[in-house]
Amino acid sequence: MLAQLRTYSMAGIDAIPVEVEVDVSPTALPKTVLVGLPEAAVKESVHRIERAIVNSGFFCPRDRVVINLAPARPRP
């Protein structure tokens, strides 16, 4: 796993904790895969995520990028 962070998703006026995990692995064809949290709006945001990375001054890796979104577990 390359990175892990905690953020929030809006459900109406409620903020739901979400855990984001990102993994980059070498592959023949570059591809960004978004898994977890099955809402259609989230699944359609892959291109916005890629553009946000580039517009933030970073480069998009020419590898397979897997972004996992899961409901965050409370810390003990």
All heavy atoms as an XYZ file, in Angstrom:
578
protein
N       0.849     -1.167      0.000
C       0.000      0.000      0.000
C       0.901      1.237      0.000
O       1.822      1.358      0.776
C      -0.894     -0.036      1.237
C      -1.781      1.148      1.339
S      -2.972      1.146      2.688
C      -2.526     -0.189      3.714
N       0.587      2.140     -0.904
C       1.363      3.362     -1.036
C       0.973      4.399      0.007
O       1.816      5.003      0.654
C       1.180      3.944     -2.444
C       1.851      5.284     -2.707
C       3.357      5.123     -2.654
C       1.415      5.842     -4.036
N      -0.340      4.596      0.186
C      -0.808      5.638      1.106
C      -2.148      5.254      1.713
O      -2.919      4.511      1.120
C      -0.930      6.962      0.371
N      -2.392      5.794      2.895
C      -3.664      5.583      3.581
C      -4.029      6.888      4.270
O      -3.182      7.537      4.878
C      -3.527      4.467      4.608
C      -4.793      4.162      5.352
C      -4.602      3.021      6.345
O      -3.487      2.673      6.702
N      -5.685      2.445      6.776
N      -5.307      7.292      4.138
C      -5.744      8.509      4.810
C      -7.193      8.378      5.204
O      -7.914      7.503      4.740
C      -5.531      9.742      3.918
C      -6.323      9.795      2.619
C      -7.505     10.718      2.767
C      -5.423     10.245      1.507
N      -7.624      9.250      6.073
C      -9.017      9.282      6.522
C      -9.636     10.590      6.066
O      -9.013     11.638      6.133
C      -9.098      9.172      8.034
C      -8.652      7.826      8.536
C      -8.743      7.769     10.051
N      -8.185      6.539     10.543
C      -8.884      5.437     10.758
N     -10.163      5.416     10.516
N      -8.309      4.352     11.214
N     -10.871     10.489      5.581
C     -11.601     11.663      5.126
C     -13.076     11.449      5.438
O     -13.414     10.536      6.187
C     -11.352     11.917      3.618
O     -11.939     13.148      3.246
C     -11.883     10.796      2.763
N     -13.936     12.246      4.853
C     -15.368     12.132      5.116
C     -16.150     12.194      3.820
O     -15.735     12.848      2.858
C     -15.836     13.263      6.046
C     -15.281     13.116      7.431
C     -14.058     13.678      7.767
C     -15.961     12.393      8.398
C     -13.531     13.524      9.032
C     -15.439     12.236      9.672
C     -14.228     12.807      9.981
O     -13.708     12.633     11.239
N     -17.285     11.526      3.805
C     -18.226     11.571      2.698
C     -19.521     12.166      3.226
O     -19.935     11.880      4.346
C     -18.472     10.155      2.175
O     -19.468     10.165      1.182
N     -20.150     12.997      2.420
C     -21.395     13.629      2.845
C     -22.590     12.744      2.496
O     -22.696     12.247      1.386
C     -21.558     14.992      2.183
C     -20.490     16.001      2.582
S     -20.427     16.309      4.342
C     -22.015     17.041      4.640
N     -23.472     12.556      3.466
C     -24.746     11.863      3.267
C     -25.812     12.803      3.802
O     -26.082     12.839      5.002
C     -24.760     10.528      3.995
N     -26.362     13.621      2.898
C     -27.272     14.669      3.359
C     -26.469     15.721      4.105
O     -25.546     16.306      3.550
N     -26.779     15.930      5.378
C     -26.009     16.877      6.188
C     -25.063     16.160      7.147
O     -24.375     16.787      7.944
C     -26.935     17.823      6.981
C     -27.826     17.038      7.937
C     -27.744     18.680      6.041
C     -28.567     17.922      8.921
N     -25.025     14.825      7.065
C     -24.148     14.033      7.927
C     -22.821     13.755      7.231
O     -22.773     13.521      6.024
C     -24.815     12.704      8.288
C     -26.088     12.895      9.087
O     -26.119     13.816      9.927
O     -27.048     12.136      8.866
N     -21.749     13.766      8.003
C     -20.425     13.419      7.491
C     -20.094     12.006      7.960
O     -20.094     11.729      9.155
C     -19.385     14.401      7.990
N     -19.832     11.119      7.010
C     -19.518      9.729      7.323
C     -18.019      9.521      7.129
O     -17.484      9.840      6.059
C     -20.311      8.785      6.401
C     -21.808      9.010      6.611
C     -19.923      7.339      6.639
C     -22.669      8.319      5.602
N     -17.305      8.999      8.147
C     -15.863      8.772      7.992
C     -15.566      7.724      6.920
O     -16.249      6.701      6.828
C     -15.411      8.282      9.364
C     -16.616      8.144     10.205
C     -17.800      8.607      9.454
N     -14.567      8.007      6.101
C     -14.159      7.107      5.019
C     -12.651      6.933      5.099
O     -11.907      7.888      5.318
C     -14.543      7.690      3.633
C     -14.017      6.815      2.504
C     -16.046      7.854      3.522
N     -12.207      5.698      4.917
C     -10.786      5.391      4.877
C     -10.393      5.180      3.415
O     -11.034      4.410      2.698
C     -10.526      4.124      5.678
C      -9.082      3.854      5.951
C      -8.941      2.725      6.956
O      -9.082      2.986      8.164
O      -8.722      1.582      6.518
N      -9.351      5.876      2.963
C      -8.887      5.793      1.581
C      -7.526      5.115      1.580
O      -6.624      5.529      2.301
C      -8.764      7.201      0.946
C      -8.278      7.099     -0.496
C     -10.078      7.948      1.029
N      -7.385      4.058      0.784
C      -6.114      3.365      0.626
C      -5.747      3.385     -0.851
O      -6.599      3.109     -1.699
C      -6.217      1.919      1.108
C      -6.555      1.801      2.574
C      -6.790      0.377      3.004
O      -7.055     -0.491      2.145
O      -6.711      0.118      4.214
N      -4.499      3.717     -1.147
C      -4.040      3.803     -2.541
C      -2.854      2.869     -2.723
O      -1.945      2.839     -1.896
C      -3.629      5.249     -2.897
C      -3.126      5.327     -4.334
C      -4.782      6.208     -2.671
N      -2.898      2.109     -3.808
C      -1.798      1.213     -4.144
C      -1.429      1.430     -5.601
O      -2.316      1.595     -6.448
C      -2.197     -0.243     -3.916
C      -1.036     -1.183     -4.161
O      -0.014     -1.050     -3.472
O      -1.149     -2.041     -5.058
N      -0.140      1.459     -5.890
C       0.350      1.595     -7.262
C       1.219      0.379     -7.543
O       2.132      0.074     -6.786
C       1.171      2.892     -7.437
C       1.717      2.985     -8.856
C       0.325      4.107     -7.104
N       0.904     -0.335     -8.637
C       1.701     -1.507     -8.991
C       1.983     -1.491    -10.487
O       1.151     -1.039    -11.279
C       0.977     -2.792     -8.590
O      -0.282     -2.854     -9.198
N       3.158     -1.971    -10.887
C       3.523     -1.949    -12.303
C       2.617     -2.862    -13.124
O       2.233     -3.944    -12.681
C       4.960     -2.453    -12.322
C       5.282     -2.911    -10.953
C       4.191     -2.515    -10.040
N       2.279     -2.409    -14.302
C       1.465     -3.201    -15.231
C       1.746     -2.724    -16.653
O       2.307     -1.650    -16.856
C      -0.037     -3.067    -14.901
O      -0.780     -3.931    -15.748
C      -0.532     -1.666    -15.066
N       1.351     -3.528    -17.623
C       1.600     -3.177    -19.024
C       0.772     -1.978    -19.464
O       1.254     -1.126    -20.198
C       1.299     -4.380    -19.910
N      -0.479     -1.914    -19.022
C      -1.357     -0.811    -19.404
C      -1.736      0.015    -18.181
O      -2.230     -0.534    -17.197
C      -2.641     -1.351    -20.055
C      -2.446     -2.111    -21.362
C      -3.747     -2.754    -21.781
C      -1.927     -1.181    -22.428
N      -1.516      1.333    -18.231
C      -1.888      2.165    -17.078
C      -3.403      2.215    -16.913
O      -4.147      2.287    -17.889
C      -1.318      3.537    -17.415
C      -1.097      3.528    -18.880
C      -0.912      2.113    -19.296
N      -3.850      2.142    -15.678
C      -5.280      2.186    -15.416
C      -5.500      2.607    -13.972
O      -4.762      2.208    -13.083
C      -5.911      0.818    -15.655
C      -7.411      0.809    -15.486
C      -8.002     -0.511    -15.897
C      -9.516     -0.404    -15.820
N     -10.167     -1.617    -16.259
N      -6.532      3.415    -13.741
C      -6.925      3.794    -12.394
C      -8.231      3.093    -12.080
O      -9.190      3.186    -12.844
C      -7.109      5.315    -12.270
O      -5.865      5.952    -12.609
C      -7.494      5.716    -10.866
N      -8.248      2.360    -10.959
C      -9.413      1.585    -10.559
C      -9.884      2.110     -9.216
O      -9.092      2.254     -8.279
C      -9.074      0.084    -10.441
C     -10.292     -0.713    -10.022
C      -8.497     -0.440    -11.739
N     -11.167      2.400     -9.115
C     -11.773      2.895     -7.886
C     -12.701      1.813     -7.360
O     -13.632      1.406     -8.058
C     -12.541      4.180     -8.192
C     -13.033      5.016     -7.042
C     -11.891      5.468     -6.159
C     -13.781      6.222     -7.574
N     -12.440      1.318     -6.141
C     -13.251      0.247     -5.569
C     -13.824      0.688     -4.231
O     -13.319      1.617     -3.600
C     -12.442     -1.059     -5.398
C     -11.995     -1.594     -6.732
C     -11.254     -0.858     -4.492
N     -14.891      0.019     -3.802
C     -15.530      0.360     -2.541
C     -16.565      1.452     -2.730
O     -16.709      2.031     -3.801
N     -17.333      1.746     -1.721
C     -18.399      2.752     -1.749
C     -19.076      2.795     -3.117
O     -18.728      3.595     -3.968
C     -17.865      4.133     -1.368
C     -17.397      4.280      0.061
C     -16.927      5.701      0.322
C     -18.452      3.914      1.074
N     -20.063      1.959     -3.347
C     -20.576      1.695     -4.683
C     -21.436      2.772     -5.345
O     -22.004      2.518     -6.389
C     -21.422      0.436     -4.469
C     -21.888      0.549     -3.068
C     -20.751      1.200     -2.327
N     -21.565      3.952     -4.792
C     -22.399      4.962     -5.437
C     -21.881      5.270     -6.834
O     -20.681      5.353     -7.071
C     -22.423      6.265     -4.624
C     -23.114      6.144     -3.288
C     -22.137      5.883     -2.168
O     -20.925      6.075     -2.370
O     -22.579      5.486     -1.091
N     -22.796      5.450     -7.775
C     -22.421      5.708     -9.169
C     -21.607      6.989     -9.308
O     -20.672      7.061    -10.099
C     -23.670      5.783    -10.032
N     -21.929      8.013     -8.535
C     -21.189      9.279     -8.620
C     -19.727      9.087     -8.245
O     -18.839      9.715     -8.822
C     -21.833     10.319     -7.711
N     -19.460      8.213     -7.302
C     -18.076      7.935     -6.896
C     -17.360      7.180     -8.006
O     -16.218      7.487     -8.354
C     -18.040      7.135     -5.574
C     -16.627      6.701     -5.237
C     -18.628      7.965     -4.447
N     -18.011      6.195     -8.590
C     -17.400      5.391     -9.651
C     -17.063      6.244    -10.879
O     -16.108      5.962    -11.582
C     -18.344      4.266    -10.080
C     -18.643      3.262     -9.002
C     -17.472      2.385     -8.739
C     -17.849      1.305     -7.731
N     -16.707      0.635     -7.211
N     -17.833      7.286    -11.129
C     -17.615      8.130    -12.300
C     -16.552      9.200    -12.068
O     -16.239      9.955    -12.973
C     -18.927      8.790    -12.706
C     -19.979      7.794    -13.153
C     -21.344      8.415    -13.328
O     -21.497      9.616    -13.034
O     -22.253      7.695    -13.755
N     -15.985      9.266    -10.895
C     -15.059     10.347    -10.570
C     -13.598     10.021    -10.864
O     -12.726     10.835    -10.562
C     -15.204     10.724     -9.094
O     -14.802      9.651     -8.277
N     -13.304      8.881    -11.463
C     -11.913      8.489    -11.729
C     -11.190      9.547    -12.562
O     -10.062      9.925    -12.253
C     -11.855      7.107    -12.414
C     -10.437      6.786    -12.865
C     -12.360      6.035    -11.475
N     -11.816     10.057    -13.609
C     -11.166     11.062    -14.456
C     -10.933     12.360    -13.690
O      -9.895     13.014    -13.860
C     -11.990     11.326    -15.716
C     -12.116     10.115    -16.575
N     -11.033      9.508    -17.159
C     -13.199      9.375    -16.923
C     -11.431      8.458    -17.841
N     -12.751      8.351    -17.710
N     -11.861     12.734    -12.817
C     -11.667     13.945    -11.999
C     -10.504     13.757    -11.035
O      -9.741     14.690    -10.781
C     -12.959     14.282    -11.256
C     -14.042     14.803    -12.168
C     -15.186     15.433    -11.400
N     -15.795     14.539    -10.434
C     -16.852     13.775    -10.668
N     -17.421     13.786    -11.850
N     -17.350     13.009     -9.728
N     -10.366     12.553    -10.497
C      -9.241     12.264     -9.589
C      -7.921     12.379    -10.338
O      -6.975     13.006     -9.855
C      -9.400     10.862     -8.965
C     -10.589     10.837     -8.017
C      -8.120     10.433     -8.252
C     -10.988      9.454     -7.554
N      -7.851     11.785    -11.520
C      -6.619     11.859    -12.312
C      -6.267     13.304    -12.661
O      -5.116     13.718    -12.569
C      -6.765     11.032    -13.588
C      -6.812      9.541    -13.333
C      -7.116      8.739    -14.586
O      -7.612      9.318    -15.585
O      -6.856      7.525    -14.565
N      -7.237     14.105    -13.065
C      -6.989     15.511    -13.400
C      -6.586     16.300    -12.160
O      -5.735     17.192    -12.246
C      -8.226     16.154    -14.032
C      -8.590     15.626    -15.396
C      -7.544     15.965    -16.461
N      -6.546     14.892    -16.541
C      -5.294     15.035    -16.931
N      -4.824     16.167    -17.311
N      -4.466     14.013    -16.972
N      -7.173     16.007    -11.010
C      -6.807     16.703     -9.778
C      -5.352     16.420     -9.415
O      -4.641     17.318     -8.950
C      -7.733     16.286     -8.633
N      -4.891     15.196     -9.636
C      -3.492     14.855     -9.361
C      -2.580     15.692    -10.242
O      -1.619     16.310     -9.767
C      -3.251     13.345     -9.589
C      -3.959     12.531     -8.506
C      -1.761     13.028     -9.607
C      -3.995     11.038     -8.775
N      -2.872     15.737    -11.545
C      -2.046     16.500    -12.490
C      -2.108     17.993    -12.180
O      -1.081     18.682    -12.155
C      -2.491     16.214    -13.940
C      -1.792     17.149    -14.915
C      -2.212     14.768    -14.298
N      -3.279     18.521    -11.918
C      -3.434     19.951    -11.646
C      -2.828     20.369    -10.314
O      -2.608     21.558    -10.080
C      -4.906     20.348    -11.710
C      -5.452     20.292    -13.115
O      -4.709     20.477    -14.079
N      -6.728     20.004    -13.252
N      -2.549     19.402     -9.441
C      -1.887     19.704     -8.171
C      -0.372     19.699     -8.310
O       0.347     19.876     -7.337
C      -2.297     18.681     -7.103
O      -3.671     18.801     -6.840
N       0.123     19.476     -9.531
C       1.558     19.520     -9.767
C       2.234     18.164     -9.683
O       3.448     18.073     -9.775
N       1.464     17.090     -9.524
C       2.030     15.753     -9.485
C       1.869     15.112    -10.847
O       1.211     15.652    -11.732
C       1.324     14.905     -8.417
C       1.484     15.455     -7.030
C       0.475     16.215     -6.464
C       2.630     15.227     -6.308
C       0.603     16.731     -5.192
C       2.774     15.731     -5.035
C       1.764     16.492     -4.475
N       2.458     13.958    -11.044
C       2.289     13.245    -12.307
C       1.473     11.979    -12.051
O       1.532     11.405    -10.984
C       3.646     12.895    -12.928
C       4.419     11.872    -12.135
C       4.325     10.531    -12.444
C       5.226     12.265    -11.081
C       5.026      9.599    -11.707
C       5.930     11.331    -10.336
C       5.829      9.995    -10.654
N       0.701     11.592    -13.052
C      -0.056     10.337    -12.963
C       0.889      9.201    -13.316
O       1.509      9.217    -14.375
C      -1.240     10.337    -13.919
S      -2.675     11.164    -13.260
N       1.012      8.222    -12.449
C       1.912      7.104    -12.750
C       1.418      6.298    -13.946
O       0.220      6.191    -14.185
C       1.889      6.259    -11.475
C       0.751      6.748    -10.667
C       0.365      8.092    -11.167
N       2.335      5.756    -14.706
C       2.003      4.905    -15.845
C       1.898      3.453    -15.387
O       2.443      2.540    -15.988
C       3.080      5.029    -16.931
C       3.161      6.393    -17.524
C       2.009      6.563    -18.471
N       2.048      7.893    -19.081
C       0.989      8.441    -19.604
N      -0.160      7.806    -19.586
N       1.069      9.622    -20.139
N       1.207      3.244    -14.290
C       1.020      1.940    -13.684
C      -0.443      1.769    -13.327
O      -1.267      2.636    -13.580
C       1.871      1.815    -12.401
C       3.357      1.922    -12.678
O       3.826      1.320    -13.657
O       4.050      2.613    -11.908
N      -0.774      0.645    -12.718
C      -2.135      0.429    -12.224
C      -2.248      1.089    -10.850
O      -1.466      0.821     -9.953
C      -2.453     -1.045    -12.104
C      -3.846     -1.300    -11.529
C      -4.186     -2.761    -11.497
N      -4.213     -3.324    -12.824
C      -5.299     -3.405    -13.589
N      -6.449     -2.972    -13.135
N      -5.251     -3.916    -14.789
N      -3.228      1.969    -10.725
C      -3.498      2.654     -9.457
C      -4.842      2.145     -8.945
O      -5.847      2.245     -9.644
C      -3.558      4.188     -9.645
C      -3.882      4.875     -8.330
C      -2.256      4.708    -10.233
N      -4.837      1.574     -7.753
C      -6.067      1.086     -7.138
C      -6.370      1.970     -5.942
O      -5.533      2.128     -5.052
C      -5.946     -0.387     -6.701
C      -7.228     -0.854     -6.019
C      -5.644     -1.273     -7.898
N      -7.560      2.565     -5.940
C      -8.004      3.426     -4.844
C      -9.177      2.728     -4.173
O     -10.205      2.493     -4.807
C      -8.418      4.815     -5.358
C      -7.277      5.458     -6.131
C      -8.882      5.697     -4.197
C      -7.674      6.696     -6.899
N      -9.006      2.374     -2.909
C     -10.053      1.687     -2.162
C     -10.691      2.668     -1.187
O     -10.000      3.319     -0.414
C      -9.462      0.504     -1.391
C     -10.507     -0.237     -0.605
O     -11.629     -0.430     -1.051
N     -10.151     -0.637      0.600
N     -12.021      2.784     -1.254
C     -12.769      3.630     -0.344
C     -13.625      2.730      0.538
O     -14.416      1.936      0.031
C     -13.672      4.589     -1.122
C     -12.972      5.477     -2.146
C     -14.010      6.227     -2.959
C     -12.032      6.429     -1.469
N     -13.469      2.839      1.852
C     -14.202      1.968      2.765
C     -14.679      2.786      3.965
O     -14.000      3.739      4.364
C     -13.338      0.822      3.229
N     -15.808      2.401      4.524
C     -16.223      3.075      5.771
C     -15.115      2.929      6.813
O     -14.580      1.841      7.003
C     -17.477      2.319      6.185
C     -17.993      1.706      4.933
C     -16.762      1.407      4.094
N     -14.741      4.036      7.427
C     -13.634      4.021      8.384
C     -14.080      3.366      9.686
O     -15.196      3.563     10.153
C     -13.148      5.444      8.649
N     -13.170      2.601     10.250
C     -13.410      2.004     11.551
C     -12.982      2.994     12.626
O     -11.980      3.682     12.470
C     -12.599      0.726     11.708
C     -13.103     -0.394     10.805
C     -12.117     -1.503     10.783
N     -11.055     -1.045      9.868
C      -9.868     -1.573      9.809
N      -9.510     -2.539     10.586
N      -8.976     -1.104      8.949
N     -13.730      3.082     13.706
C     -13.311      3.992     14.778
C     -11.992      3.543     15.379
O     -11.723      2.356     15.471
C     -14.440      3.900     15.805
C     -15.314      2.782     15.381
C     -14.939      2.373     13.991
N     -11.172      4.495     15.735
C      -9.892      4.166     16.352
C     -10.126      3.714     17.789
O     -10.946      4.263     18.482
C      -8.990      5.392     16.347
C      -8.581      5.782     14.960
C      -7.610      6.918     14.996
N      -7.278      7.274     13.629
C      -6.380      8.146     13.305
N      -5.727      8.778     14.224
N      -6.130      8.420     12.050
N      -9.336      2.706     18.219
C      -9.501      2.223     19.609
C      -9.018      3.210     20.633
O      -8.274      4.076     20.418
C      -8.675      0.946     19.648
C      -7.792      0.963     18.441
C      -8.363      1.958     17.474
